[in-house]
Amino acid sequence: MEELLAQISNIGFPIAISCYLLVRFEKKLEELKEVIGELSNAVEKLNK
């Protein structure tokens, strides 16, 4: 039983951290996508 709990804590912590980082990374990617779109529009305006 102790081995099972040790394995869960050893595996569960990295999984929890990975999920947390993926959620944060997704938000940053969404922001980056918006900024790239704005930059693209600005470049198009400059070329006209």
C-alpha positions, 0 to 999 in steps of 0.5 A: 500500500505504501508503494502504491501511495509513493508511486502516485505521489511520484507520478501525480506531482509531475502530471499536475505540474504539466497540466498547470504549465500547459494551461498557462502555455495555452493562454500565452499562445492565444495572446501571441496569436492575437498580437501576431494578427495585429502586427500583420494588420499593421504591416499591411497598412504600411504597405498600402 
